[in-house]
Amino acid sequence: GITLDNGAFTSIINSNNPVFSQWLDTRCVEQMQGRKYEITVRVRMEDGENAWLCKPNSRKCPRVVIRTETQRWDVATMISENGVKDGDYELVYGVFEIRPEMLVGSRTLFQIERNMAGKSMFVKDIAMKLLPVAPNNCADNLVLNGNFDIGDSRHWHDISIVQAEDIGCEDNAAFMFTS
């Protein structure tokens, strides 16, 4: 079962894949087809009483899964963060688009998988937030550049950049940072 511990919930189950689960409202799932959601979860692991850091991108780290009766999507995985030390909450992160395949089933399940037997998983700050839709005038590439070949550094702002100049990268110009 689930227990609460200092603002987080936890469960110690000795199977390999215990999960925390919540059914999503399928009426909302249907209305949001094609929209993207940012998924964030903070997770702390313990081995007995000892803090245990999970190596990001390992299959043994906690992850978020969305599933229907017939399909499963790994939608968020543990990512590397600078400065994380034993006892800290680690970030599980992903972006997921509501797919037409999700509308086939009558149920959609949001799950946080532990993926490690014998470890305690403490979970908090769970969110699945709708990302804004880009206006029609937005380009596919959100990083804007001027024309570096002619020295146009429009859209870039940094006091250490004095000019765009050819730095010998074949026929392509690039920024040269100076202090």
N, C-alpha and C positions, 0 to 999 in steps of 0.2 A: 504494500500500500504506500500511498504518498504521505509524507509527513512534512511539516513546516519547520524550518530551522533558520533563525536570524534573517528573516525576509526572503528566504529562498525555499524551494521545495526540493525534497530528496526522497530517494528510495534505495534501499540496499536489497538487491535481488541477485542471487548467485547464478542466474542464467546468463548466456552470452549477449543477448539482445533485448534487455528490458527497455521499455519505452514509456514515455509520458505521452498521452494522446488526447486530442480534442477534435470533435466533429466540427467541420466548418458548415456554415449555413449555405446550403446549395442554392438557395434563391439568390444570395449575393454572388456566389461563384458564377452563376449564369449571367448575371448583369455585368460582370467585370471581365468577360471573355476578351482576350487580347490585351488587357492591361497588365502592367508589371508591378510587382510588389518587392520591397526590400525586406529581407528577413534577418533579424538580429536576435541572438540569444547569448546570454552570459552563462558560462559553465565553469564550475570548479570541481576537480576530481580529488578524491582521497583514497589511499590504500591503507585501510585500517584507520589509524589516527594520523597518518602522515600525508601531507599534501603531495599531490602527484600531478606534474605538468604533462600534458599530452603533446606529442610531437605533431604539429599541424600537418595536414594532408596524409595522415596515416589512416588506414581503414579502421584502426582501433579507437580513433577519436570520436567524440559525440558528433552527430550530424542531425539535420532536420530533413524529414522525408514527408512528401505529400503523396497520398495513395487513394485510389478508388478500388472497387472490387476487382478490377482487372489490370490496373497499371500502378507503377510506382516511380516517383521521381525523387532523386537526391537533390534537394534544393538549396541546402546551406551546409558548409563544412567549416571546420575550425581553421582559422587563418593565423598567420604569424603576426605578432605585435611586438614592437620594441619594448624592452624593459619589463616583460612579464617574468615574475618569479614565483617560486613555490607559494601556494596559498592564494594567489590571485585568481580572479575570474578571467577565463579566456573567452575570446569572441568566436562565435559560430555565425557565419555570414553568407548570404547569397541573395541573388535577385532571381525572381521566378515570374514567368508570364502565365496567366490563366489560359489554358489550352482547351480547344474544342473537345478533346478526348476526355476531359474532366466532366463534361456534361452528360456523357453516356451513362454513367453510374448514378445511382440514387444517393450515394454517400461519398463524401470527400473527407479524408482524415488527415490532420496535421499531427505529426509525431516527432518527438525528440528522442533519438536512439542513443543509448549509452555505448554500445559496442564493446564492452569490456567486462568480463565476469569478475566478481569479487571486489569491485571498486564502488565507492559511493560517488554519486553524481549530484551536485547541488546546482540548481537552475534558477535563474532570475532574469528580469528585464527582457521578457519575451515579447517580440513585436513582429507584425507582418503589416507593414505600412505601404499604402498605395503611393507609387511614384507619380509625379505630375506628368501629364502628357506634354510633349514638346510642341510648341506652336508650329504651324505649317511653314513658317519662314525660317525655321532652324535647319541648318545643314546636318548631314549625317555625322560630320566631324565637328565636335564641339570646341576643339582647339583651333583658334583662328590664327592665321599667319598672313603677314604681308608678302611681298615678293623679295625673298632674301637675295636673289640673284642681282637685283638692282639696289640693294641696301635698304629696303623698306622693312623696318622692324615694327610696323604698326601692330597694335594689339598686345605687344609685349612691354612690360613695365618693370624695370629693375635698374637701380642706380649704378650697378656695376657693368651694365652693357653700354658700351660707347658707340658701337656701330656694327652693322652686319658687314662682314667682309669675307672674301675668298680665303680660306685657310688651307687650301691644297687638297680638297677632297674631290679629286677628279674634276668634273665640270659642274659640281653642285656647290653652291655657296652655303655657308652655315654661320651661326652666331659664334663669335669669339668673345668669351667673357674676360674682362680685364678688371683689375682692382685699382 
